[in-house]
Amino acid sequence: MKTTTIRNGLVHDGIGSAPVQADIAISSDRIAAIGDLRQASAEHVIDASGCIVCPGFIDVHTHSDAYILLEPEAPSKLYQGITTEICGNCGASCAPLFGEARMPTDWTVHAYPDTWQSVADYRALVEAVKPAPNVALLVGHNTLRAGAMGYVDRAATPDEIRLMAYRLEQALDEGACGLSSGLVYTPGRYAETGEVIALAAAVAAHHGIYTSHIRSETSRLIEALDETLDIGRRTGVRVQVSHLKTSGRKNWPLIEPALSRIQAALDEGVDVAADRYPYTASCTDLDILFPAWAAAGGREAVLARLRDPAQRLRLRDELMADHDEAYWQTVTIGSTAHPESLRFQGQPLITVAETLGMHPAEAVLHLTERDDLRTAAFFHGMSEANMIRILAQPWVMLGSDASLRAPTGPLSHDWPHPRAYGTFPRFLRMALDGQTVSLPEAIRKMTSLPARTFNLIGRGELQQGAIADVLIIDPHTLRENTTFAHPHALAEGIRHVFVNGVHTLRDGIITGQRGGRFLG
């Protein structure tokens, strides 16, 4: 049995203990021993002098569902030290695909190794491509709802809710780890709370988790949190608040009541946690700005409204009424799809509007129509002080809110948020530089805390017998290289990555050996 010994490293166990100088032996897919192993024999020895040795990082909020089939080496993730990805967030998952359910448009433009419908089908494809990181899948509420009743703006009937619950239970039996919702997106935005409660109860019965991009992260943040916490109270399901934030300057004071609400729920026994990325700009599709009436019916229905002069005028007027001039200055264009729109990637919306000779609201409509609703944007509306407060909470873990990317190949042509390449090194760097929590606590937030929250047994800790997801990190060279102006840039400083004992990144170079598994 092949063994590897990591010697002379500063070992962080992942549970927040003070680091110790120790050696670690890896045998097959397990940690065989920790301690003074100078006299032990090993086929492969790594000198980790001056380096941090810790469990592999768990990215609890990703959108890599489909992309892992295109780029199973997942370089943007490996170079951050991510050994496990939780996919299917914000209500959108790549499976199960029934009825009218469709994947997000940025996924559908690519060709995949095969087709799939159920979670079992998808799981088989993931296992066939042998990904570098481990993959777990949440079932998207939007995906379930579209499969049962399309993208219509109405409450679900009892029969439709029963169909959603049946398909959810089937997906959980096939290996999904829980349910995610995106209650600001179509069609989830049309769901009543009772619909979500019925599905969350099914998840609780399967000992899964419910994660939610809640209904508002702006002026109605507290009401949205109350809804989510009440779902946890009424069903007993574990609850994860996705990318907790207070968006928009006028909403920054909501940080105190938001944190108080969650802490009060914890004190009364609700099993709730949250995730966050260490940036003050969010990223999503530009058509998130559309009101509910304009977003209903699916892609073709939305495009038809944009091409109807009367409805387009109504939509423009509502956008102008809902957002003042200062707001438009906080928006930057990300990925675009139409060849004539590529020049606008990375540019402030107001600059794009000036170039087009339009009001920013008109520019939004122009881009989204031209790109067939495939325009992404960055929204610079968060407080850095609030971000640091949120990241410091003991129940908050790290989530990139990003699909995997690569500097070359099919996943290198868009314009992603820097979080796709930089989330984990950025947060770790903040800890090393004294800008946030202590280093042991920062590592806990990326390892044992998410492992326990998502029930990833045997992961997230360095102890004898644990699964060998292990990192060796050079703290002196650790840094993110990605920026909003130049997003496709791999991080530095993660020297070695082991996934299930497989040496996947060696001396900063991808080995081509992949040991990731579907966790379910």
N, C-alpha and C positions, 0 to 999 in steps of 0.2 A: 504494500500500500504506500503510495507516494506521500512523502511528508515535506512540509516547508516550515522552517523556523524563522520567525521575525525576532531579531535580537536588538537589545539596547534601546528600544523605543520607550517613549513616555506614554504609558497605557491609560486611556480613559475608558472606563467600563461601560459608559452609556447611561448609567442610572444616576449620575451626578456626583459620584464620589471624587475625592481628590485624586489626581493622577499618580501612578507609581511607575518606577523604572522596572520593567519586566520584559521577559521573552514570551512569545506566543508560538505554540506549535499547531499547525494545521494538518490534519490527516483526513483524506477524502473530503467530505463536505462539512466537517466538524472541527471545532476547536478542541484539540486533544489535551493541551496542557497550557497553563500560564504560570510563570514563575522564573526561577533561575535555571535556565536550560542549557547552560554552557557546556555541560558534559553530555548532553543528549545528541544522538546522531540524527542527521537529516539529509535528504537528497538535495535540498535547495535551501540556502541560507540567505536572508536579506538583512543587511545592516541598517537599522532604522535610527541610528544615533542622531540626536537633534530633531527627531520627527515625532509627530503625534500619531499614535496608533489608536484607532477607535472603531466602533461598529460602522457598517455601511449606512449611508443616509437613506431615509425613507421619504420620498416626495409624496405627500398625502393628497395633493390636489393637482392632477395633471389631465391633459387631454391627448395623450399619446395613443389612444385606443387603436386607431387605424394605422398611424404612422409607424408603430413598432413592426408592422408587417412589411413595410417598405425599407426600413433602415434598422434592422434588428441589433446592430452594434450600438445604436443610440449614443453617438459621441457627445452630443451636448449634455447628456445626463452623466455618462461615465466620467467626464472630465470635471464634473461637480462632485463626484463621489457618491452619486445616487445609485444604490443597488436594488431598490424596489420602487416601483411606480404604482400609485393608486389611480386608475383611469376611470373614465365615465362620469366625470363631475359636471356640476351645473345643469343637471337634468338631461344632458346629451350623452348617450352611449352608443357605441357602434353595434350593439346587439341588446335585445332581440329586435329584428327588423320585420315587423308584420304590418299588413294593411298599407296605409299611406305613410308610415314612418320612413323618414329619410335621414341619412347622416348629414352633418353640417357640410355646407358647400365646399369649404376648403379641403375636406377629406375626399369628396366625390370626384374631384378633378384628376385624381391619380388612378392608375391601374394597379390592381392588387393581385397577389399570387393565385387567388381563387375567390369564389363568392361564399357568403355565409348568411345565415338567418338567425339561428338561435345562439345562445351563449355557448352551448356545447360545440356548435360549428366553429365559432370564433376561437374558443379555447384550443381546439384541435389545430387550427392554423397557427396560433401563437406557439404552440409546442413544436410544430413542424419547422418553423423558421429559427427556432433555438435562440431566443433573444439574449442579449448580454445582461440586462437587468431582470429582476423578477417583475411580474405583472399581476396586479389584482384588478378586478373590474367591479365598479358600481353600475347598477341599472339606472338609466336616466328616466325620470318621470315624464319628461317631454317625449321621449322615445316611446314609452308605453302608451301615453295618451294619444299621440298621433297614430299609433298602430291600432288603437281601439276606436277612435272617433275623428281622426283627421286633425286639422288645424283650425277648427271652428271656434268662434267666440261664444261659448255657452257653458253652462254647468254640465257635468257628466250625469248620465242617468244611472240608476242603481245597477242595471245590467252591464253598462260600460265600466263601472267601477269594479264589478265582479270579474269582468274579463281582464282588466288591468291587473287585478290582484292574482288571478290565476296565472297569467304570464309571468308576473313577478316571482311568484312562488316557484314556478318551473325554472326560471333563471337562477334563483338562489340554490335550488337543488342541483343545478348544473355547475355551480361553482362561483357565482357572483357573491360579493361580500356585503352587499347592502343596496340601498336606494339613494339616489341623488335627486335633488330638485333644482330647477332654475326658474324661480317664480317671477322673474322679470322678463323671461323670454317666452315667445310663442311656441307651443300652445299652453305651457304651464301657467302663464299669467292669467288665464281664464279659469283656472281651477279654484273651487271653493276649498276652505280649510278641511271640511269633512272628507273630501276626496283624498287629500294627503294623509289624514289620520287613518283612514281605512288601509292605505298601502303601508304606512309606517307600522301599523299593528301587525301586518303580515311579516314585516322585516323583524320586528321584535320577537315574534314566535320562532323565527329562524336564528335568533341571537346575532342578527346583523346590525349594521349601523345606518343611520339616516343622516346624510349630509345635505346642506341647503345653501344655495345662493338665494338669500332671503328676498322678500318682495321689495324691499327698499334699503339702500345704503346711504340715503340722503335724508330728506326732511322727515320721512316716516320710518326712520331706522328703529325707533323704540317699539312702535306698533309691530313692525316686522319681526323683531326679536321676540316680542311677547307671543306672537303666533307660533314661532318655531319652538320656543321653550314649552308652550302649552301642548304642542304635539308630543314632546318628550314626556311631560307629566301624564298625559292621558293614555299613552300607549306603553310607557316604560322602555321605549327604544333609546339606544345610545344616540346622541345628537352631536353633530359637528357643524358649527357655523363656518361657512366657507369664506375665505379672504375677508375677515372682519375689518371693517373700515368705516370712516365717517367722511363721506365724499361731499365736496362743496364747502367753501370757506364758512358760510353761514351755519353749516351743520357741525363744524368742529367741536363746539361746546357739548354736543351729544355724547362725547366720549365718556363722561362721568356716569350719566344714567345708564349707558349701554353696559359698561363694565359692572356697574352695581346690579343690574338686572341678572346678568349671567352669574355673578357671585352669589346672589340670593338664591338662584335656582340650584346651584351647587350645594349651598348650605341646607336646602330642604331635600336633597337627595336625588335631584335630576342629574343624570349622567351626561354632562355636556362639556364640549371642548370646542376649540376653534383653530383655524389656520390663518396664516398671513404670509405675504412676501415682503421683503425689505425694500420696497420702492414706494414712492408717493404718486405714481401714475398707474392707472389701471389700463386694461386693454380689452377691447371686445369689438364686435361688429358695429360699424357706424350707424346701422339702422336700429340700434338699441334706442336711439332718440325718437323713434316713431311712436306715436300714441297707439293705444290698444286697437282702435278701429282700423288703423292703417296697416297693422301688422298681422291681421287675421287672414286665415284662408290658405296659407302656404306661399311659397315663393312666386308662383305664377300670378296669384291673386294680388300680391303686393306690387309686383312689376306692372300689372295692368292698371293699378291705381296711379302709379308714377307716370304712366303714359296717357292718362286721362287728364286733360287740361283743368277741368273743374276740381277734381279730387287733388291734383297736384297743387293747385292754388290754395285749397283748404289746408293741406298738409304744411305748405310753406308758411302760411299765416299762423298756424298753431305753433310751429317751431320758433318763429320770431317772437310770438307772445310768451312762450314758455322760457325763453333764454335771453338774457340781456347781452349787451356787447362784450362785457367783461368775460362772460362764460365762453364765448367763441374763441377767445384768446387762449383758453386752457386746452384746446383740442389740437392734436397733431395727427396727421394721416399716417397710417401704418401700411399694411399690405394692400395692394390694388390688383386688379385682374386684367382690365382692358389695356392693350398696348399704349394707348394715348394717355392713360392715367399713371403709368409707371413713373413718370417724371415727378409725380407728386409724393412719392413714398418718402417718409421722413420729414415732410414739410409741415409747418403750422397751417391749420385750416384757413386762417385769415390771409396767409400768403397765397394759398391756392385760390381763395375767393378773389383776391386782387388780380391774380393772373387771368382768371376766367371772366373778370368784370362782373362779378355777381356778389350778392349778399351771402354771408357764410351759410345761412339756411338753404339758399338756392344751390350753393356749391355741394352741400350734403346730398340734396336730391339728385343733382347732376352726377356725382360720383357713384352713388348707390345704384342708380339706374344703369349707368354705363358699365359698371362692374358686375351687373346681375346679382346685386346684394352681397358681393364678396369684398367689400371695402372694410378694412379694419382701422381702428383709431386708438390713440393713446389719450387718456383723459387725465390731465395734470390737476387733480382737485383735492389732494389729501395733504394733511398736516404731518410734517416729519416728527414733531413732538408726540402727536397721537400715535403714529406708527411705532415709535420706540416704547410708548406706554403699553401698547397692545402686545408687542413682541416680548415684553418683560413678564406678562402674566404667566403663571406656572402651568396653565392649561392651554396655552397657545403653542402650536407647533408650526413647522415650516411647510409651505406648499407653494410651488412655483406658479401654479395656474397657467402652465404652458405645455404645449406639445413638444416632443423631442424635435430637434433640428440637427443639421449637419452642414459643415462649411462647403461641402461639395455634394453633387448629386441632386435628386429631385426635391429634397427638403432644404435646399440652399437658396432658392430663388425668391422667397417672400421677404417681408420686412417685419420680423418679430420684435416683441418687447424684449429688452435686455434680460428680463427674468428667465427667458428660455435657456440662456447660457450661464447666468450669473447668480441666481438666487442663493444657493448654498455657500459658495465661496464668499459672497458679499456679506452674508450674515456671520459667517465664521470669522471673517476679517474684522467685522465690527466688534465681535467679542474679544478678539486678540488685541485690538486697539483700545479697548476699554469704553466703547461707545454704547454697549448694551449689557446684557447679563454676563456673568462669569463664563469662562470657557467650558468648565464641566456642565453648567446649566445649558449653555448653547448646544452642546453636543447631545445632551439628554433630549432637548426639543426636536432633534433631528433623528433620534434613534429609538430609545426605549419608550418614550412617550407615545409616538405614533404606533410603535409595534403593539403596545398594550391597548391603545385606543381602537385599532383596527384588528385586534386579535390575531396578530402575526406571531404565532407561537414559535419560540426558539430563536427569534430575531431581535435585533435592537440592543443586545447586551454582549459584552465580552466576558464569557465565563466558560469553564470547562463543560463540554457537551453541547454548547450552543452551536447553531448553524454558522458556518464561517463566511459571513458577509463582513469583510474587514477592509479598512482603509489605512494607508500610510501617507501622512500629509506633511509636507515641508512648510512650517509656519512662516519661514522667511520669504518664500517665493509665492505664497498663496495670494491669488488675486483674480478678480474678474477682468476680462479684457473687452467685453461687449459694451457698447454704448447705443444710445438711441440713433446716433448718426451712422454707426457701423456695427450693426447688431450681430452678424455672424462671426463670432470670435470665441474660440474655446478658452476656458479658464486655465489657469496655471496653478501648480503647487500640489495637486493630488498626484502623488508619485506612483502609488500602487493601489489596485482595486482587486479584491477577491469577491466573487459572487458564488455562493454555495461551494466554496473552496477552489473555484476555478480562477486562475490568475489572468484576469481579463485586461488589466492595464498594468504594464510593467515599465518602470522608469519613465513614465509619462507617455508611453506608446501603446496603442491598442494591439493586443497579441493575436486577435482573431479567434481566440478560444472563448466560447460563450457558455455560461452555466446557468443562465436565468431560467426560472420556472413560472408557470401559471400557478398562482397561489389561490386555491379555492377548495 
